[in-house]
């Protein structure tokens, strides 16, 4: 086989990449290209980007962009002089950070499985940590939210709870040294750790989507409420033997339990391996990438992991390449107004 042309590199057939950094830089080399994309996506009604719907004239008319000393990011209606700002109402509104930096942050968030830290974005963009953290927080909380209009989970649904946060220190473990059985010492230490952590509840449809929420410490009522909201009636539910699921069968759900306390993890079709796989990605991200996640902002991180899981991978009903994932997030940034 002839050697490759370094001036026109080709993606290997074995590569998982579908949208490289070089391709991103080609599509959005500067702020002007990003602004033009926003105008074309949000307002323009023709391919040339010269016409749009004027809110003041209430008709489709010609718009022009005039050069000003203030370098305003606006287009002007040639009929009435009405100004349209493509960034108004979006997460980019009133932000002094360049648009290409915002777009690159979204590219990074859709190019990884376990996320990227704000500290890393600070190093990548040359911005302050406060700016990088604000960018990621707005993207998570505004664009990656778990929408209420998403289809309900159905078929076979697994659910499980976990705890995110601190660990039991050696001095705290010493308080349980008098217990004879190792299992009793481990259980006592685990109960202490759970008091220091933030509870999280999740549901996943086998071969489908996932839902994940920060939960109150008394989870029973919250779990039943979320099941009623997110799960279709008649769905087959799989859980472990935790007491918070004890009333599901009495409330009409087809419910089967796997006995984790008896060291049983799979029994035929009964298991919670799918939701455990999702939790493993969340844990690797919160402990390995972010190191520490505050309970105040934990829901945003769960939204990010759930958003990626629901759109990429063999378990997703609508599998997206990384390029499609980035384009979908970019499209949401143009169409979803900031709360």
TORKOL-4160 file (C-alpha; in steps of 0.2 Angstrom, whole numbers, padded with zeros to 4 digits, m for minus):
339
<pt num="1" X="0000" Y="0000" Z="0000"/>
<pt num="2" X="0007" Y="0017" Z="m0005"/>
<pt num="3" X="0011" Y="0029" Z="0010"/>
<pt num="4" X="m0002" Y="0041" Z="0015"/>
<pt num="5" X="m0001" Y="0059" Z="0009"/>
<pt num="6" X="0003" Y="0070" Z="0024"/>
<pt num="7" X="m0005" Y="0085" Z="0016"/>
<pt num="8" X="m0021" Y="0077" Z="0014"/>
<pt num="9" X="m0023" Y="0064" Z="0028"/>
<pt num="10" X="m0037" Y="0052" Z="0028"/>
<pt num="11" X="m0046" Y="0044" Z="0043"/>
<pt num="12" X="m0041" Y="0026" Z="0046"/>
<pt num="13" X="m0056" Y="0014" Z="0044"/>
<pt num="14" X="m0052" Y="0007" Z="0061"/>
<pt num="15" X="m0053" Y="0024" Z="0069"/>
<pt num="16" X="m0067" Y="0028" Z="0081"/>
<pt num="17" X="m0065" Y="0047" Z="0076"/>
<pt num="18" X="m0079" Y="0054" Z="0066"/>
<pt num="19" X="m0075" Y="0073" Z="0069"/>
<pt num="20" X="m0057" Y="0077" Z="0073"/>
<pt num="21" X="m0050" Y="0093" Z="0080"/>
<pt num="22" X="m0043" Y="0098" Z="0063"/>
<pt num="23" X="m0061" Y="0097" Z="0056"/>
<pt num="24" X="m0068" Y="0107" Z="0070"/>
<pt num="25" X="m0055" Y="0121" Z="0067"/>
<pt num="26" X="m0059" Y="0120" Z="0048"/>
<pt num="27" X="m0078" Y="0123" Z="0051"/>
<pt num="28" X="m0076" Y="0136" Z="0065"/>
<pt num="29" X="m0059" Y="0145" Z="0063"/>
<pt num="30" X="m0064" Y="0161" Z="0071"/>
<pt num="31" X="m0078" Y="0171" Z="0080"/>
<pt num="32" X="m0085" Y="0177" Z="0063"/>
<pt num="33" X="m0089" Y="0159" Z="0057"/>
<pt num="34" X="m0097" Y="0155" Z="0073"/>
<pt num="35" X="m0108" Y="0171" Z="0073"/>
<pt num="36" X="m0113" Y="0168" Z="0055"/>
<pt num="37" X="m0118" Y="0150" Z="0059"/>
<pt num="38" X="m0129" Y="0157" Z="0074"/>
<pt num="39" X="m0137" Y="0169" Z="0062"/>
<pt num="40" X="m0140" Y="0156" Z="0048"/>
<pt num="41" X="m0147" Y="0144" Z="0061"/>
<pt num="42" X="m0158" Y="0155" Z="0071"/>
<pt num="43" X="m0165" Y="0168" Z="0059"/>
<pt num="44" X="m0160" Y="0167" Z="0041"/>
<pt num="45" X="m0173" Y="0159" Z="0029"/>
<pt num="46" X="m0162" Y="0158" Z="0014"/>
<pt num="47" X="m0145" Y="0149" Z="0011"/>
<pt num="48" X="m0137" Y="0166" Z="0007"/>
<pt num="49" X="m0142" Y="0172" Z="0025"/>
<pt num="50" X="m0148" Y="0189" Z="0017"/>
<pt num="51" X="m0167" Y="0187" Z="0022"/>
<pt num="52" X="m0175" Y="0184" Z="0039"/>
<pt num="53" X="m0192" Y="0186" Z="0048"/>
<pt num="54" X="m0192" Y="0204" Z="0055"/>
<pt num="55" X="m0202" Y="0204" Z="0072"/>
<pt num="56" X="m0206" Y="0223" Z="0070"/>
<pt num="57" X="m0211" Y="0222" Z="0052"/>
<pt num="58" X="m0219" Y="0205" Z="0054"/>
<pt num="59" X="m0213" Y="0200" Z="0037"/>
<pt num="60" X="m0199" Y="0192" Z="0028"/>
<pt num="61" X="m0187" Y="0205" Z="0023"/>
<pt num="62" X="m0169" Y="0209" Z="0019"/>
<pt num="63" X="m0156" Y="0210" Z="0033"/>
<pt num="64" X="m0139" Y="0218" Z="0032"/>
<pt num="65" X="m0124" Y="0218" Z="0044"/>
<pt num="66" X="m0116" Y="0235" Z="0045"/>
<pt num="67" X="m0099" Y="0239" Z="0052"/>
<pt num="68" X="m0099" Y="0249" Z="0068"/>
<pt num="69" X="m0086" Y="0256" Z="0079"/>
<pt num="70" X="m0093" Y="0246" Z="0093"/>
<pt num="71" X="m0091" Y="0230" Z="0083"/>
<pt num="72" X="m0109" Y="0225" Z="0087"/>
<pt num="73" X="m0114" Y="0207" Z="0083"/>
<pt num="74" X="m0131" Y="0212" Z="0075"/>
<pt num="75" X="m0140" Y="0212" Z="0058"/>
<pt num="76" X="m0151" Y="0226" Z="0053"/>
<pt num="77" X="m0168" Y="0226" Z="0044"/>
<pt num="78" X="m0167" Y="0236" Z="0029"/>
<pt num="79" X="m0186" Y="0241" Z="0030"/>
<pt num="80" X="m0187" Y="0247" Z="0048"/>
<pt num="81" X="m0170" Y="0247" Z="0055"/>
<pt num="82" X="m0174" Y="0234" Z="0068"/>
<pt num="83" X="m0158" Y="0226" Z="0075"/>
<pt num="84" X="m0157" Y="0207" Z="0078"/>
<pt num="85" X="m0143" Y="0200" Z="0089"/>
<pt num="86" X="m0140" Y="0181" Z="0086"/>
<pt num="87" X="m0133" Y="0178" Z="0103"/>
<pt num="88" X="m0147" Y="0186" Z="0112"/>
<pt num="89" X="m0157" Y="0174" Z="0123"/>
<pt num="90" X="m0143" Y="0160" Z="0122"/>
<pt num="91" X="m0130" Y="0155" Z="0134"/>
<pt num="92" X="m0118" Y="0166" Z="0124"/>
<pt num="93" X="m0128" Y="0182" Z="0128"/>
<pt num="94" X="m0118" Y="0195" Z="0137"/>
<pt num="95" X="m0103" Y="0184" Z="0138"/>
<pt num="96" X="m0086" Y="0192" Z="0134"/>
<pt num="97" X="m0079" Y="0175" Z="0130"/>
<pt num="98" X="m0076" Y="0172" Z="0112"/>
<pt num="99" X="m0089" Y="0161" Z="0103"/>
<pt num="100" X="m0076" Y="0150" Z="0096"/>
<pt num="101" X="m0071" Y="0146" Z="0114"/>
<pt num="102" X="m0089" Y="0142" Z="0118"/>
<pt num="103" X="m0090" Y="0130" Z="0103"/>
<pt num="104" X="m0074" Y="0122" Z="0107"/>
<pt num="105" X="m0080" Y="0119" Z="0125"/>
<pt num="106" X="m0095" Y="0110" Z="0117"/>
<pt num="107" X="m0084" Y="0100" Z="0106"/>
<pt num="108" X="m0073" Y="0094" Z="0120"/>
<pt num="109" X="m0089" Y="0089" Z="0130"/>
<pt num="110" X="m0095" Y="0078" Z="0116"/>
<pt num="111" X="m0078" Y="0070" Z="0112"/>
<pt num="112" X="m0076" Y="0061" Z="0129"/>
<pt num="113" X="m0085" Y="0047" Z="0138"/>
<pt num="114" X="m0081" Y="0053" Z="0156"/>
<pt num="115" X="m0081" Y="0071" Z="0153"/>
<pt num="116" X="m0068" Y="0085" Z="0155"/>
<pt num="117" X="m0064" Y="0096" Z="0170"/>
<pt num="118" X="m0065" Y="0115" Z="0170"/>
<pt num="119" X="m0047" Y="0115" Z="0175"/>
<pt num="120" X="m0043" Y="0107" Z="0159"/>
<pt num="121" X="m0053" Y="0119" Z="0149"/>
<pt num="122" X="m0044" Y="0133" Z="0157"/>
<pt num="123" X="m0028" Y="0126" Z="0151"/>
<pt num="124" X="m0035" Y="0123" Z="0134"/>
<pt num="125" X="m0042" Y="0140" Z="0131"/>
<pt num="126" X="m0031" Y="0151" Z="0141"/>
<pt num="127" X="m0046" Y="0158" Z="0151"/>
<pt num="128" X="m0048" Y="0159" Z="0170"/>
<pt num="129" X="m0055" Y="0145" Z="0180"/>
<pt num="130" X="m0070" Y="0155" Z="0185"/>
<pt num="131" X="m0074" Y="0157" Z="0166"/>
<pt num="132" X="m0071" Y="0139" Z="0162"/>
<pt num="133" X="m0082" Y="0133" Z="0176"/>
<pt num="134" X="m0096" Y="0145" Z="0171"/>
<pt num="135" X="m0096" Y="0139" Z="0153"/>
<pt num="136" X="m0097" Y="0121" Z="0158"/>
<pt num="137" X="m0111" Y="0124" Z="0171"/>
<pt num="138" X="m0121" Y="0134" Z="0158"/>
<pt num="139" X="m0119" Y="0120" Z="0145"/>
<pt num="140" X="m0124" Y="0106" Z="0157"/>
<pt num="141" X="m0139" Y="0115" Z="0165"/>
<pt num="142" X="m0146" Y="0124" Z="0150"/>
<pt num="143" X="m0142" Y="0112" Z="0135"/>
<pt num="144" X="m0140" Y="0095" Z="0143"/>
<pt num="145" X="m0155" Y="0094" Z="0154"/>
<pt num="146" X="m0166" Y="0079" Z="0154"/>
<pt num="147" X="m0181" Y="0085" Z="0145"/>
<pt num="148" X="m0199" Y="0082" Z="0151"/>
<pt num="149" X="m0205" Y="0078" Z="0133"/>
<pt num="150" X="m0193" Y="0063" Z="0131"/>
<pt num="151" X="m0202" Y="0046" Z="0128"/>
<pt num="152" X="m0205" Y="0036" Z="0144"/>
<pt num="153" X="m0195" Y="0021" Z="0148"/>
<pt num="154" X="m0204" Y="0005" Z="0144"/>
<pt num="155" X="m0201" Y="m0014" Z="0141"/>
<pt num="156" X="m0187" Y="m0019" Z="0154"/>
<pt num="157" X="m0181" Y="m0006" Z="0165"/>
<pt num="158" X="m0167" Y="m0007" Z="0178"/>
<pt num="159" X="m0166" Y="0005" Z="0193"/>
<pt num="160" X="m0153" Y="0007" Z="0207"/>
<pt num="161" X="m0147" Y="0020" Z="0219"/>
<pt num="162" X="m0129" Y="0025" Z="0223"/>
<pt num="163" X="m0120" Y="0038" Z="0234"/>
<pt num="164" X="m0108" Y="0051" Z="0228"/>
<pt num="165" X="m0096" Y="0060" Z="0240"/>
<pt num="166" X="m0084" Y="0057" Z="0254"/>
<pt num="167" X="m0075" Y="0041" Z="0260"/>
<pt num="168" X="m0074" Y="0033" Z="0277"/>
<pt num="169" X="m0057" Y="0038" Z="0285"/>
<pt num="170" X="m0046" Y="0026" Z="0294"/>
<pt num="171" X="m0050" Y="0033" Z="0311"/>
<pt num="172" X="m0068" Y="0031" Z="0308"/>
<pt num="173" X="m0066" Y="0013" Z="0303"/>
<pt num="174" X="m0057" Y="0010" Z="0320"/>
<pt num="175" X="m0073" Y="0012" Z="0329"/>
<pt num="176" X="m0080" Y="m0004" Z="0321"/>
<pt num="177" X="m0065" Y="m0014" Z="0324"/>
<pt num="178" X="m0074" Y="m0023" Z="0339"/>
<pt num="179" X="m0086" Y="m0031" Z="0327"/>
<pt num="180" X="m0081" Y="m0049" Z="0324"/>
<pt num="181" X="m0087" Y="m0053" Z="0306"/>
<pt num="182" X="m0078" Y="m0043" Z="0292"/>
<pt num="183" X="m0095" Y="m0041" Z="0283"/>
<pt num="184" X="m0102" Y="m0032" Z="0299"/>
<pt num="185" X="m0087" Y="m0020" Z="0299"/>
<pt num="186" X="m0089" Y="m0017" Z="0281"/>
<pt num="187" X="m0108" Y="m0014" Z="0282"/>
<pt num="188" X="m0106" Y="m0002" Z="0297"/>
<pt num="189" X="m0093" Y="0008" Z="0288"/>
<pt num="190" X="m0104" Y="0009" Z="0272"/>
<pt num="191" X="m0118" Y="0015" Z="0282"/>
<pt num="192" X="m0107" Y="0029" Z="0290"/>
<pt num="193" X="m0101" Y="0033" Z="0272"/>
<pt num="194" X="m0118" Y="0035" Z="0265"/>
<pt num="195" X="m0122" Y="0048" Z="0278"/>
<pt num="196" X="m0108" Y="0059" Z="0272"/>
<pt num="197" X="m0113" Y="0056" Z="0253"/>
<pt num="198" X="m0126" Y="0063" Z="0242"/>
<pt num="199" X="m0139" Y="0049" Z="0236"/>
<pt num="200" X="m0143" Y="0047" Z="0218"/>
<pt num="201" X="m0156" Y="0037" Z="0209"/>
<pt num="202" X="m0156" Y="0031" Z="0191"/>
<pt num="203" X="m0167" Y="0021" Z="0179"/>
<pt num="204" X="m0162" Y="0013" Z="0162"/>
<pt num="205" X="m0172" Y="0005" Z="0149"/>
<pt num="206" X="m0162" Y="m0010" Z="0142"/>
<pt num="207" X="m0157" Y="m0005" Z="0125"/>
<pt num="208" X="m0164" Y="0012" Z="0128"/>
<pt num="209" X="m0162" Y="0028" Z="0138"/>
<pt num="210" X="m0157" Y="0032" Z="0156"/>
<pt num="211" X="m0163" Y="0044" Z="0169"/>
<pt num="212" X="m0153" Y="0050" Z="0184"/>
<pt num="213" X="m0158" Y="0062" Z="0198"/>
<pt num="214" X="m0151" Y="0068" Z="0214"/>
<pt num="215" X="m0162" Y="0061" Z="0227"/>
<pt num="216" X="m0167" Y="0066" Z="0245"/>
<pt num="217" X="m0160" Y="0055" Z="0259"/>
<pt num="218" X="m0177" Y="0047" Z="0262"/>
<pt num="219" X="m0179" Y="0040" Z="0245"/>
<pt num="220" X="m0194" Y="0029" Z="0245"/>
<pt num="221" X="m0208" Y="0042" Z="0240"/>
<pt num="222" X="m0196" Y="0051" Z="0228"/>
<pt num="223" X="m0192" Y="0034" Z="0219"/>
<pt num="224" X="m0211" Y="0030" Z="0217"/>
<pt num="225" X="m0214" Y="0047" Z="0211"/>
<pt num="226" X="m0201" Y="0047" Z="0197"/>
<pt num="227" X="m0206" Y="0029" Z="0192"/>
<pt num="228" X="m0224" Y="0036" Z="0189"/>
<pt num="229" X="m0217" Y="0051" Z="0179"/>
<pt num="230" X="m0204" Y="0042" Z="0169"/>
<pt num="231" X="m0209" Y="0024" Z="0166"/>
<pt num="232" X="m0224" Y="0017" Z="0156"/>
<pt num="233" X="m0237" Y="0007" Z="0165"/>
<pt num="234" X="m0235" Y="m0012" Z="0163"/>
<pt num="235" X="m0216" Y="m0010" Z="0162"/>
<pt num="236" X="m0205" Y="m0025" Z="0169"/>
<pt num="237" X="m0195" Y="m0018" Z="0183"/>
<pt num="238" X="m0178" Y="m0025" Z="0190"/>
<pt num="239" X="m0170" Y="m0019" Z="0206"/>
<pt num="240" X="m0160" Y="m0025" Z="0220"/>
<pt num="241" X="m0167" Y="m0029" Z="0237"/>
<pt num="242" X="m0166" Y="m0012" Z="0244"/>
<pt num="243" X="m0182" Y="m0007" Z="0255"/>
<pt num="244" X="m0186" Y="0008" Z="0245"/>
<pt num="245" X="m0193" Y="m0004" Z="0231"/>
<pt num="246" X="m0203" Y="m0015" Z="0243"/>
<pt num="247" X="m0220" Y="m0007" Z="0238"/>
<pt num="248" X="m0218" Y="m0008" Z="0219"/>
<pt num="249" X="m0227" Y="m0025" Z="0217"/>
<pt num="250" X="m0241" Y="m0019" Z="0228"/>
<pt num="251" X="m0243" Y="m0004" Z="0217"/>
<pt num="252" X="m0246" Y="m0014" Z="0202"/>
<pt num="253" X="m0228" Y="m0015" Z="0194"/>
<pt num="254" X="m0221" Y="m0031" Z="0188"/>
<pt num="255" X="m0206" Y="m0031" Z="0199"/>
<pt num="256" X="m0191" Y="m0044" Z="0201"/>
<pt num="257" X="m0177" Y="m0042" Z="0213"/>
<pt num="258" X="m0159" Y="m0048" Z="0213"/>
<pt num="259" X="m0151" Y="m0053" Z="0229"/>
<pt num="260" X="m0135" Y="m0043" Z="0230"/>
<pt num="261" X="m0133" Y="m0046" Z="0249"/>
<pt num="262" X="m0132" Y="m0065" Z="0245"/>
<pt num="263" X="m0118" Y="m0062" Z="0232"/>
<pt num="264" X="m0130" Y="m0065" Z="0218"/>
<pt num="265" X="m0128" Y="m0053" Z="0204"/>
<pt num="266" X="m0136" Y="m0062" Z="0189"/>
<pt num="267" X="m0151" Y="m0074" Z="0189"/>
<pt num="268" X="m0157" Y="m0078" Z="0172"/>
<pt num="269" X="m0165" Y="m0062" Z="0165"/>
<pt num="270" X="m0164" Y="m0053" Z="0183"/>
<pt num="271" X="m0150" Y="m0041" Z="0185"/>
<pt num="272" X="m0145" Y="m0023" Z="0186"/>
<pt num="273" X="m0129" Y="m0024" Z="0176"/>
<pt num="274" X="m0135" Y="m0010" Z="0164"/>
<pt num="275" X="m0138" Y="0003" Z="0177"/>
<pt num="276" X="m0122" Y="m0002" Z="0186"/>
<pt num="277" X="m0113" Y="0001" Z="0169"/>
<pt num="278" X="m0119" Y="0018" Z="0168"/>
<pt num="279" X="m0115" Y="0022" Z="0187"/>
<pt num="280" X="m0097" Y="0016" Z="0183"/>
<pt num="281" X="m0095" Y="0030" Z="0170"/>
<pt num="282" X="m0102" Y="0043" Z="0182"/>
<pt num="283" X="m0090" Y="0037" Z="0196"/>
<pt num="284" X="m0075" Y="0037" Z="0185"/>
<pt num="285" X="m0079" Y="0054" Z="0179"/>
<pt num="286" X="m0083" Y="0061" Z="0196"/>
<pt num="287" X="m0068" Y="0053" Z="0205"/>
<pt num="288" X="m0055" Y="0053" Z="0191"/>
<pt num="289" X="m0059" Y="0068" Z="0180"/>
<pt num="290" X="m0067" Y="0080" Z="0192"/>
<pt num="291" X="m0060" Y="0073" Z="0208"/>
<pt num="292" X="m0074" Y="0081" Z="0218"/>
<pt num="293" X="m0092" Y="0086" Z="0214"/>
<pt num="294" X="m0102" Y="0097" Z="0226"/>
<pt num="295" X="m0120" Y="0091" Z="0229"/>
<pt num="296" X="m0126" Y="0108" Z="0224"/>
<pt num="297" X="m0120" Y="0105" Z="0206"/>
<pt num="298" X="m0121" Y="0086" Z="0205"/>
<pt num="299" X="m0138" Y="0086" Z="0195"/>
<pt num="300" X="m0129" Y="0095" Z="0181"/>
<pt num="301" X="m0115" Y="0082" Z="0180"/>
<pt num="302" X="m0129" Y="0068" Z="0180"/>
<pt num="303" X="m0137" Y="0078" Z="0166"/>
<pt num="304" X="m0121" Y="0078" Z="0156"/>
<pt num="305" X="m0118" Y="0059" Z="0158"/>
<pt num="306" X="m0136" Y="0055" Z="0154"/>
<pt num="307" X="m0136" Y="0066" Z="0139"/>
<pt num="308" X="m0121" Y="0058" Z="0131"/>
<pt num="309" X="m0127" Y="0040" Z="0136"/>
<pt num="310" X="m0144" Y="0043" Z="0128"/>
<pt num="311" X="m0136" Y="0048" Z="0111"/>
<pt num="312" X="m0121" Y="0038" Z="0109"/>
<pt num="313" X="m0116" Y="0019" Z="0111"/>
<pt num="314" X="m0123" Y="0003" Z="0106"/>
<pt num="315" X="m0137" Y="0004" Z="0120"/>
<pt num="316" X="m0144" Y="0020" Z="0112"/>
<pt num="317" X="m0159" Y="0019" Z="0102"/>
<pt num="318" X="m0153" Y="0033" Z="0090"/>
<pt num="319" X="m0135" Y="0031" Z="0089"/>
<pt num="320" X="m0125" Y="0046" Z="0085"/>
<pt num="321" X="m0107" Y="0049" Z="0079"/>
<pt num="322" X="m0097" Y="0061" Z="0089"/>
<pt num="323" X="m0099" Y="0073" Z="0074"/>
<pt num="324" X="m0118" Y="0071" Z="0076"/>
<pt num="325" X="m0117" Y="0073" Z="0095"/>
<pt num="326" X="m0108" Y="0089" Z="0093"/>
<pt num="327" X="m0120" Y="0096" Z="0080"/>
<pt num="328" X="m0135" Y="0091" Z="0091"/>
<pt num="329" X="m0128" Y="0101" Z="0106"/>
<pt num="330" X="m0123" Y="0115" Z="0095"/>
<pt num="331" X="m0141" Y="0116" Z="0087"/>
<pt num="332" X="m0148" Y="0116" Z="0105"/>
<pt num="333" X="m0137" Y="0131" Z="0109"/>
<pt num="334" X="m0145" Y="0140" Z="0095"/>
<pt num="335" X="m0163" Y="0135" Z="0098"/>
<pt num="336" X="m0164" Y="0134" Z="0117"/>
<pt num="337" X="m0166" Y="0151" Z="0126"/>
<pt num="338" X="m0157" Y="0153" Z="0142"/>
<pt num="339" X="m0168" Y="0151" Z="0158"/>
